[in-house]
Amino acid sequence: MSIARTTYVSTAEREALMARPVTLNGRPAAILGRLAPFAMIRTTDKAPAYIGEWAWATVRHVVENGGAFRL
């Protein structure tokens, strides 16, 4: 794996990541911020929202390993 693969996430990759199901602290969530330098993960259920920011490379890693984000 090259360094470019581990640190750079293209816009197309970001769009693909945003389409994947994820959770935040065990609750359904969505990945937002395709054009932003950091991704925002936000819960999507009706309970009070949890929101966190992660680097796109981290988002890719978490999604590839089950999609379970934790604050």
N, C-alpha and C positions, 0 to 999 in steps of 0.2 A: 504494500500500500504506500503510495507516495504522500509526501507532506501536503501537496495540493489537494488530494482526496480527503485528508483528515481535517483541513481547515476551511476550504472553500466549498460553499453550497450554492449552486447556480439557481437562478430564478425558476427554471424548469423543475429542478429537484425540490425547491421549496413548495411549488404548487403541488407536486406529487405527495410530499409530506403532509400538506394541509388536508389532503383528501383521506388520509388514514385515520382510523379510529384510535383515540388515545384517552387516557384518564389522568386526572390530577387529584392526588390524595384519595384515590379509589372512586372518584366521581367522574361521570362522562365529561369530556372536555373537547375543546377545539383549538387548533393551532392557527394563530392569526399573525399578520404582519409581513406578508410576502416581500414587500419592498423595503422593510425596515432592517437596520443592522442586526437587531435581535428579534427573536420570535417571542410572541406572547402566547401563553397557554392559559385558557380561561375555561372555567367550568361552564357547562351548558344546561344544567338542571335548574329547577326553580328555587333552590335553597340559596342563601347568600353566596355570592360569587367568590371563588378563589382565583387569583390571577398571579402568574409568575412569568418572569422573563428568562430566557436561556439563549445562549449562542446557537446559531443555526447548526453548527457541527455537532453540538451536544444534542439538539433535537433529533438530528438524523440518527445518532447513536442510540438514543432512547427508543425511538420508533422502531429501529431495526432489532431491538431487543425486547419487544413486547409493548411499548408505548405507555408504560406506567410512570408518569412524572410524580415527583414528591416535592413538597415545599419543606 
